[in-house]
Amino acid sequence: MSSIRLRLRIRIRRHHSSTTPMSLVSLRGRLSSSTSTSPPSSSWSPHAAFAAATERVRAGTLSPQDAHRLFDELLHQVTPVPERSLAGFLAALGRAAPSEACRDGPALVLSLFNRVCREEAGMRVAPPTIFTYGVVMNCCCRARRPELGLAFFGRLLRTGLKTNEVVANTVLKCLCCAKLTDEAVNMLLHRMSGPGCVPDAFSYNTVLKSLCEDSRSQRALDLLLVMAKEGGVCSPNVVTYSTVIHGFFKEGKIGKACKLFHEMKQRGVVPDVVTHNSIINALCKARAMDKARFFLRQMVDSGVPPNKVTYASMVHGYSTLGRWKEATKMLREMTSRGLPPNIVTWNSFMDSLCKHGRSKEAAEIFFSMAARGHKPDTVSYAILLHGYANEGNFGDMMSLFNSMEGNGIVATSYVFNILIDAYAKRGMMDEAMLILTEMLGQGLNPNVVTYSSLISALCRMGKLTDAMDKFSQMIGTGVQPNKVVYQSLIQGFCTHGDLGKAKELVYEMMKKGIPCPNIAFFGSIVDSLCKEGRVMDAHHIFDLVKDIGERPDNIIFSMLIDGYCLVGDMGKAFRVLDAMVSAGIEPDVVAYSTLVNGYCRSGRIDDGLNLFREMSDKKIKPTTVTYNIMLEGLFRARRTVAAKKMLHEMIGSGTIVSISTCNIILRGLSRNNCADEAIVLFQKLHAMNVKFNITTLNTMINVLYKVQRREEANDLFAALPASGLVPNASTYGVMLRNLLKEGAVEEADSMFSSMEKSGCAPSSRLINDVIRILLEKGEIVKAGKYMSKVDGKSISLEASTCSLLLSLFSGNGKYQEQIQLLPAKYQFFDGIS
């Protein structure tokens, strides 16, 4: 152990000189008032007093004041206290969980020990032993003051007390807690060689754990291999292997973790439940549930019984993937093994259900929890409230909230924030403010999250005066705005045209030391404005970015170019490209592809082709996206031959032909009356085992109907499940329109019912198409059935549908006499001429 002293004394002396005096100064004033000057009672027994105090520590009823009074008595007597009594008391206090009486036992131990060392009588009546120093150093780690523990070790060395293995392990712990892991490794391998200080498994495991926590699992494995060498001072145990395996999993190195697991078994070290849980949990987080299930079976077969942690990981893994049947099966298996799920497991399951929009099923679990012996807690209520909020189910949300008080659950700020945010996100500000009023009525103050929800909503609604009022109120109540609040306001002022105020808020953020919005933030605003056709407003934001000292990147330049392309102003789009070059940013394939797309959309195909050729001259290689843009443009311009030539060029250049490319070609051939070519190409691709998506098959179903190959189209639709594809709204739309055009009205009705049962909501456009086709075929009753689905919100009558109704049912209309067959609200056409 003498070698430890030589190596660490300088470091420890530095820690000691820099930390201990400060702690003594801070303690001196606090303790002087509590030190008694009266002589101790003659009947006072140190052994009995410390035994009683230790019991109170374990019961959680000993306060810091009580502990200091005990030491007042101790330091004013002359008989030395039995060392076991003092050390036992300090050890119990250091390990004690926080309680109402004493919230920080380790810090109190340090305070009491410093009194003993500082006061003259202390070293006489309570001389610190090697065990006392070990307790105190451990408390330094628990109090997150490991450097102070190293300073105490320096004091220990100066006392001449003989160190032992326990103290050496505690020093390792202090070094690791202080993030001096390399020093800990050095001490472990080279300086724990004195009598009684040979490293053991605990020594190695302490250092291995620290290395893994620092994401240095490979270094930990190297150390494990040193430990495993024949003739080593000790052998790796199950904790050793489990620590390193867990470290590899934490770093995402699943292969290395599994390899070490198998090596562990080959060396005769039997994995325990912790080892298996580490692997299963990591696999579940990686969504490799089949592998996790395999390890669970292997665990059971090897005689290691799974525990609640094992099953909780499996349930959470399956739930995250939406595999509810497997998750439920795990819960049943868990219960059958005598491991009823606890409140944490049920909450986790509910949380996954709510995140997948299944709050109704989560509610069933919630209301059955009491019958299972688990009363829902605040977390349970918050999870279900959040689920209802996300789905806009305000009735159930408020009903659940109102039931909390009757069930003995006190609503927290977090719960109120869920409700306020739910209403605010949907612009229901009156309801949000009522919840805020109730929150204040219950003595809870709004925090930054509360204000953020309200301010963000007001900014989205364009109520910037109200948003600034809330901002001022927030600051007035002492709640400091964060980056989210400022960004909401800046975005609001940018979107609604007050760039001066936006700039002012940016500078205010910078003055307060809050990181100002980055280029990506402003880029999202520019992109949003461009998509709305507000390209001039977007350009003003672009100028603001430069004004506040940010340098626009190629992404935001490309967004602005796309904005001008969208409104067909190619001249300004090219001026932005020139500005990009002037700013020292070389236009990339994205910028050029955007311009090519602008030309193609505006019908200037030749200009698009010229720019496409210019890319090659500038050594910019077109991507799949660029080729797709040109192919789409050429097919739309009915230049089928040129499109085919472009496809051959694409293949020859080695550019990837994606499924999107195939869809463009198939759709383009169909539009240009080349349906037979499209079918032949589709068959060739199918023979090559190309994996189609639902868009491909929608196109081909439409093509087959177009050439009167109805049976093949129906067969392709029927074969979708076997292809692993699910019909979407477009699929049903293609089938419905074609069936109706062919006069198969009953089949179309059946198809529409299948669509509704599958959860695909019909679009307003589809309903209008169906109504018009039926009306034109004289199917008035059938048309009326679909007209009854018009709600004026998600589905409304288009102008062309209203025009057709007017022409058919007005005074001179073809079906004027059948107007009574329409739903009552449409019979107003009667009499209109």
N, C-alpha and C positions, 0 to 999 in steps of 0.2 A: 504493500500500500504506500510505501515511501515514494515509489515512482509516481503515484498519483499526485502527491504533494508537490514534487519538483515541477511537474508539468502545469498544474492548475493554480499554484499559489499566486502568480503574478496576475492572472485573469481574475481570480477570486478577490484579491486585494483591491483591484480596480472596482469590481462590483460593490465590495464592502464599503469602500470609501465614498462611492457615489450614491449609494442607496440607504445604507443603515443610518447615518447621521440625520438624513432628512426624515426618516420614519420616526427617529427618537425625538426630534424637535416637534414633529406634529403630534406625537403622543404625550409629550411632557405636560403641555398645557391642559390637555383633556383629562389626564389622570391625577394631576395634583390636587384637584378639588375633591376627588373621591378617596384620597389616602387618609386613613384615620390616624389621629395622633394619640388616641387613648390606648393604654396598655391592654393586651389581650386578657380575656377571662382566664382565671386559673384552671377552670374546668374544661377549657377548649381543647378538643382532641383533633389534631390534624387528620389522623386516619379516618375518624368517624365523619369529620366535616367533608373531606374529599369524597368519601364513599357516598354520602348523602347527595353531594353536588353532582356526582357522576350519574346517579339515578335520575336526578332532575334533568340533566342533559338528555338522557335517553328518552325521557318523557316529554321533552320539548318545552319545559317550564322554567328553565334557568335563563335569566336575562343577563346582559353584559354588566349591569349594575350589581347584580348578585355575585357575579364572578369576581368583579373588582373588590367587593366587600370581603369576599373569601380571602383574596390575596392581601387585603389590608391586615387581616388577622394573621395570616401566614408570615408576613414580613415584619411583624412586631413581636414575634415569639423568639425563643432561643433554642428550642429543641428542633433538630432537623426533621423535616417531613419525610416519611418513608418514600423512597424514590418510586416504588410501584404505584403508590397512591397518586402522586403528582402526575407521573407519566400516563397512568391509566385515565385520569381525568382529562388531560390534554388530548390524548388519542380519541377519546369519546367525543370531545367537543369538536375536534377537527373533522370527524366523520359525520357529525350530526347534520341531518337535513334541515333546511331553513324552516323556522317556525315563527309563530306570533311573538314569542319571547325573544328569540335571537335569530336574526336573518342571515348572519354570516359568521358561522363558527370558526372557520380557518382564520379569518382576519382577527377574531377575538383571541385565538391562541397566540398569534404573533404579538398582539398587544400585551398579553399577560407575560409572555416569555421575555419580552423586552424590559418589562418592569423588574423581573427577577434579575436579569443581567445588569440593569442600570443601578438598582438600589443596593446599598452597601450590605444590608442584611441578607439579600437574596442569595448570594453565592454561598452563604454559610448555612442557611436553613433549608434551601432548596437547590443544592448544587446540580446543574444539568448533567445528565448522563448521556452515554452514546445513544440510548434509546430515546431520550428527550429530544436530542438534536434530530434524530430520524423523524420523529413526529412533526417537529417544527418545519423541517425541510419539505416534508410532504404537504404540510399546510400552505407553504409558499406556492407550490404547484397548484393546489386547489384554489388559492386566492388569486391565481394568475400573476404571481410575482416570482417566477422561477429564478430570476437574477438575484433576488434576495435570498433564495435558498442556497445559491452558490456562495453568497457572502457569508451565510451562517456556516457553510462547510469550511470556509477559510478560518472562521473563529474556532471551529471544532479542531482543526489542525493545530492551531496555536495553543490549545489547552493541553495537548499531549495525550488526549484520550485515544485509546487504541480503536482504530476503525475496524469495521467488519463488513461482511457481504451485504447486509441489509443497507448500511449506509452507502456503500458503493453503488448499489442498485438505485438508491434514492438520488444520488448524484447524477446517474445516467438519466433518470426521469427529469431532473431539473434541466439538464442540458438539452434534452429533447423538447421539453416544454418551451425553452428559450429559443427554439429553432436553431440550436447549435448541434445539429445532427451529425455533421462530419466529425466534430470534436468527440461526440458520444461514441461514434464508430471507432475512432482512434483509441479512446480510453478502453473500450471493450476488447479490442484486439491486442493492444500492446501494453496497457498499464494496469490491468486488473490481474496482477500476478503475485501479489504479496500473500502472506499467510492469511487464510480465512477470507480472501477476496477473489477467489476463482470464479469467473463468470458462470452462471447457471442458465437454465432455460428462461427464467424470468428476465435476466439481463438481456439476453438476445431478443426476446419477444418485445421488450420495451423499445429497443432501438429499431427493430424491424417495423413495428407499428408506426414509429415516427417517420421512417423512410417512405412507407406506403402513403401516409397522410400528406407527404410532400410530393406525391406522384413520382416517386423514385423506386417503383416496384422492382425494376430490373436490378438495381443496386441491392435491394433487399434480398432478391433471389441469390445474388452472388454471395451475400453474407450467409444465407441459409446453407448454401453449398459448402462454405467454409466450416460451418457448424456441423454439417453431416459427414465430414471426412472422418475416416477411421482414425481412432486415437485422439479424437477431439475431446475437449473437457466435458461436453454434454451433447446429447443428441436432440434433433428437432422433435417436438411433440405435436400433437394435433392442433394446439393453439398457434404454433409457429407456422405450420403449413396454411392453416385457415387465414391467418393474417395476410400472408403474401398472396394467396389466391384472391382474397377480397380486394387487395390492392390492385391486382391486374384487372379485375372486373371493373373497378372504379375508373380505371384509365381506358376502359373499352377494349382491352387486350384479351378477348374471350378465349382465343386459341391457346395462349400461354397459360391462362388460368386452368383450362381443362387439362392441358398436358401435365401441369404440376399436380393436379388432383390425381391423375392416374399414377404419376411417379410416387406420390405419397402412399398410395395403396400398395405399390410394388415394394416399397421399403418397409412394409409391415405396420405402418401407422394407420390406424382405423379412423376414418372420417366420422365425426360426430354430427349431431343435429345442426350445430352452428355452421360447420363446413358445407353441408348440403344446403342449408338455408341461403348461404352466401351465393352459391351457384344458381339455385332456383330463382332467387330474387333478381340476380343479374340477367338471367335468361328472360325472365318475365318483362323486365324493363326494356330489353332488346327486342321484345315482341316475338321471341322464338319460343312460342308456347308448346310446340310439339316436343322440342328438346327439354323444356322444363318438365313436361309431363313424363318424359322418359327418365329423367333424373329422380323424379318423385317415386316412380315405380322401383327404380334401382335402390333408392333409399329404403323403401319398405322391405324389399327382398333381402337387403343386407342386415336387416334386423334393427335398423335405426327408426324409431317411431317418429313420424312427423309431429310437429307441435302447431300451436295457433299461428306462429309467425310463418311457417311453411305454407299453410293453407291461405293465410291472408295475402301472401305474395301471389299465389295462383289465382285467387279470386280477383285481385286487382288487375293482374295481367290479362285474364280473359275479358274482364269488364272493359278495360281500356280499348280492346279491339272490338268491342260490341258483340262478343261471343257469349250471349247471356245464358244459353243452355248449359254450356260447359261451366260457367261461373256458378250457376245454381247447383249443378251436379257436385262441384267442389264443396259448396256449403253443406249439401246433404251428407257427403262423405265425411266432412269434418265433424258434423254432429254425430254421425254413426260411430265415430271413433272416440266418443266421449269428450269432444273438444267443441262445445257450443261456441259459435262466433260471439265475440264481445262487441261492445258498442263501437270500437274503432273499426272493426271489420265491416259491420253493418253500415257505418257512415261512409266508408270507402266505396262500398257497393252502390249506395245511394248516389254518391257524388258522380260516379261513372255513368249511372243511368241518366242523371240530370244533364251531364255534359253531352250526352247523345240525344237530348230532346225527349227523354222518356220519364218525365217527372210524374206521370200518372202511376207508372210501375214503382217509382221511388216512393211515392206516397203510400202505396200498399205496404211496402216494407216498413215505412215510418210508423204507420198506425198499427202494425202487427208487432212492433218491437216490445211494447209493454207486455204483451201476452207471452213473449219469449223471455221475459225476465229482465229486459233492458229498457229503462226509462229514457226516452230521447233527451239528449242534452242540448246545450246551446249550439254546439256544432251541428247536430242533427237538424235543428230548426233552420240554421243559416243555410245549410246545403239545399234543403227543400225550397226555402224561400227564394234562393238564387235560381233554382231550376224553374220555378213558377215565373220568376221575373224574366228570365231569358226567353221563355215561350209566350210572354205577354198575357199570362193567365192571372190577371190581377184579382179576380174574385176569390180564387182559392188562395192566392198569396196573402190577401188581407184577412181572410178567414183564419188562416194558420197563424198569422201574426197576432190576431186578437185572442187566440186561444193560449198564447204563451203565459200570460199572467195567471190565468186560472190553473195552469199546470205547474206553477211555481218556478217558471223560467223567466229570469230578468233579461229584457232586451238590452243588448249592448250597442255601442256606437256602430259597430260593424253591421249589426242587424238593421239598424235604421238607415245606414248608408246603402244597403242592398235595395231597400224600398225606394229611397229617394232617387237612386241611380236608375232604377227600373222605370219610374214615371218620367224622369227627366229625359232619358234616351228616346222616349216616344213623344216628347214635346208636351206632356201633360203636367205643366208647371204648377197649376193650381193644386193638384193632388200632391205633387212633390213638396210644395210649401206647407201643406197641412201636416205632412209627416214630419217636416222640420219643426213645426210648432209643437207637435207632440213630443218630439225628441227633447226640445228645450224644457218642456213641461216636466219631463222626468229627470231633470237635472243634468242632462248630458249636453256638453258643448259640441258644436260642429267642429270637425277637424279639417285638415287640408283635403281629404278625400271627399267629404261632404261638399265643400265649396267647389272643388274641381268638377263634380258631377253637374252642379247647378250652372256654373259658368260655361262649361262646354256646351250644355244644352241651349242656353240662351244665345251663345255665339252661333251655333248651327241654325237657330231660328232667325238670326239677323237682329236680335234684340240686344245690340251692343251697349246701349245706355244702361239697360238693366244689368247686363253682365259686369260693366264697370262699377255699378253701385254695389253689387255683391263683392267685387274685388276690393273696393274701399272698406266695406263692412268687415271683410275677412281680416284685412290688415289692422283695422281698428280694434278688433277683439284679440289681437296678439297672435293670430295664426299666420305664419309666414308662407307666402305663395311659393310653390315649387315650379320645376320646369314644365310640368304638365299643364298647370294653370296658365302660365305665360304663353305656352304654345297654343292653347285653345284661343286665347285672346288675340294673339298675333295672326292665327289662321282666320279668325273671324273678321278682323279688320282688313286683312289681305283680300279675302273673298268678297267683302262688301265695299271695297274701294277706298278705305281710309288708310293709304300707305304711310302717311305721315305719322299717324298714331302707332301703326305697326312698327315703324322704325324706332319710335320713342320707347316702346316697350322692349325692343331688342337691346337698346343701349342701357335701359334700366336693369335688365337681367345681367348684363355684363358688369355693371357697376356693383351689383350685389354679389358677384362671384358665382352666379348661376350660369352653367355652360349655355351659350346661346344656341338657337336651333341650327342644325347642320344643313349642308347642301341637299341631303336627301329629304329633309322636312319641306324645304321650299320647293324641291322638285315635285313632291306629291301634290302641292297646291297648283303648280304650273300645269301638271298633267291633268288634274281635275278640271281646271278652267279651260284648257284646250279641248277636252272632250265635250265640254258644254258649248263649244264654239266661241268662247270668250277669249280669243287669242290675244287681243290687245291688252286686256287685263293681265293675262299671263305674261306678256312682254314687260309690263310694268313691274311685276314681281321679280322677273329676271333682272331688271335694272336695280331693284332694291337689294338683291343679293350682292351685286357689285358695290353698291353704296355702303353697305355695312362691313365691307372688307373681305367678303367671302369670294373665292374664285370659282366661277361656274365650271362644271366638269362636262365631259362629252355627253353624259346622260341627259343633263338638263338642256344642253344645246339641242340634242336630238328630239327631246320632247317639244321644244318650241318650234323646231322645223316641222314636226308632225302636225302641230296645231295649225300652222299656216297651210300645210298640205290639205288638212281636213276642210278648211274653208275655201280651198282652191286657189289660194294666192301663192303661186309657185315663185313669183318674183321675190317676195319678201322671204320665202323659205330659203332661197338661194343667198339672199343677203345675210341671213343668220349663219349660213354655212361659211360665207366669207368672213364674218365676225369671229367665227370659231377658229379659222385659220390665223387671223390677226392676233387672237389671244394665245397663239402658240400651241393650240390643240389640233393635232392631225385628225381630220374626219375619218372615222372608222367605218366598218361594214354596216353598222347600225344606222349611221347618218345617211349613207348612200342608199341603203335599202328603204329608208323612210322616204327619201326623195323619189326613188323609183316607184314606190307605192303611190305617192301623191300623183305622179304622172298617169299611172295606170287607172287610178280611181277617177281621174278627170277626163279619161278617154284619150289622152295624148300618148298612145302606145309607142309611136316612133321616138318621141323624146325620151320615154322610159328606156327603150332599147339602146338608144345612143348613150345614155348615162350608165346603163348596165355595161356597155362595152368600155366606157371610160374607166370603170373600176379596174379592169384588167390592166389598162395602161398605167394606172397608179399603183399596181402591185397589190390591190385589195381583192382578195379572193371571195367571190360570192358564196354565201352559205346556203343551206337548204331553204331557209326562210326567203332569201333573195330570189332563188329559182322559183319557189312557190308563188311569190308575188308576180313574177313575169308570166308563169304558166296561167295563173288565174286571169291576169289581164289579157293575154292573148286569146284564151278561150272566150272571155266575155266579148271581145272584139270580133269573134267568129273567125279568127285566123288560126284555124285548126292545124293546117300544115305547119305553120311557123311554131305552134305550140309543140307539135310532135318533134320537130327539129330541136327545139330547146330541151326537150326531155332527153334526147340522145346525147346532146352536149353535156347535160348535167351528169348522166351516167358515165360518159367518157372522162369527165374531170375528176371522177372519184368522189363526188359529193354524195352524201347519204340520201337515198330516196326513202323518205319517211312514209308512214301510213297517211299522213296529211297530204303528201304529194300524190299518193295513189287516189285519195278521195277527190282531189282537185281534178285529176285526169279523168276519172270515171264520170264525175259530175259534168265536166266540160264536154266530153264526148256525147253524153246524153243530151245536153242543151243544144248541141250543134248537129242533131239528127244523125249521130253515129252510134246509136244504141247497140247495134250488133257488135261493133268494135269494142264497146264498153263491156259487153257480156263476155266476149272472147278473152279480153284482158283480165277480167275478174276470175274466169276459170283458170287461166294460167297462173295467176297469183295464188289461187286456192291450191293448185297442184304443187306450188312451191312452199306450201305451209306458212304463207304470210299470215300473221295474226291480225285479223281485221278488228276494227272497233265498231261500235253501234252506228256511227255516221256512215261508214262504208256500206253496211247492210241496209240502212235506210235508203241510201242512194240506189242500190241495186234492186230493192223491192219496187221502187218507183220506176226504174228503167224497165223491169220485167212487165209491169202493168202497161207501160207505154207501148210495148210491142205486142200486147195482147197475150202474154204468157202468164195468165192469172194463176194457174195451178202452181207453177214454179215459184211465183211471188209468195203465195200462201205457204208453200213448203218452206221457203226461206224464213218466213216469219215464225212458223211453228218450230223451226230448228234453232231458234235463238238461244233457248235455255241450254241445249246441248253444246253450244259454242261458248258457254260461260258468260253470255251477254244478257242484259235485262232490257226489255223494250223501254224507251223513254217517250216523252210527250211527242217528239217528232216522229217516232216510229208509228205510234197510234194515229197521228195526224195523216201520215202517208196512206196508211191502210184505210182510214175512214173516208178520205177524199176520193180515193180510187174505187172503193166499194160503192159509194154513192153515185159516182159518175157512171158506173156500170149498171146502176139500178138495183143493186143488192141492198135494199134499205134495211131489211130485217137483220142481215149479217152486220151491217154498219151499227145498228142499235146494240147488238150483242157485243161488238168490238168496243163501243163507247162504255158499256157497263164494265167490261174487263179493264178498261183504262181507269175508271173511277175506283174499282176494287184494288188495283195495283198501287194506288196512292199518287198517280200522275194527274195533277190538276190540269184540265183543258185550258188552253189560252183563249183570250178574248178573240184573237184572230181566227182560231179554229172554229169556235162556236159560230162566228159570223159566216165563215165559209160553208159550214154545214147548213145553216139556216137558208142561205141563198141557193145552194144546190137543191135543197128540198122544195123551196118555193118554186124554183124554175121547173121542177118536175111535177108540180101540182100536189105535192104531199103536204097539204096545209096542216093537218092534225099533227103530223110528225114535226113539221117546222115549229108549230106552236109549243110542242114539248121542249124544244131546245131554246125557244124564246123565253120560256119561263125561268131559264137559268141566268138570264141577264139580271145583274144586281145593281148596275150603275157604278160599281166600284172596280172590282177586279175584272169584271166582264161588262162591256157596254156595247151598244149597237153602233156599228160604223156607218159613215155617211152613205156608202154604197148600199148597205143593207136597208137603211131608212128610205133611200131613193127607190129601191126595188119594191118595198112594201107600199109606198105611195102610188107607184105606177100600177100595182096589182090590185089594191083594195080601195082606191079612191072611187069617186062617183062613176067614172068611166072605165074603171079597172076590170081586168079579165076575171078576177075572183071576188068582185065586190059583194056578190051574194053569199060568199062563204066566210065573210069577215067574222061571223059569230063563232067560227071554229078556232079563232085566235084567242090567246089569253085576254081577259077583260081589259087590261091596261093598254092594249094595242088596238082596241076597237074604235078609238077616236078617229081613225082614218076614214070611217064611214061618213059619207056626205062631203068629204073634201074633193073638190074637182080641180 
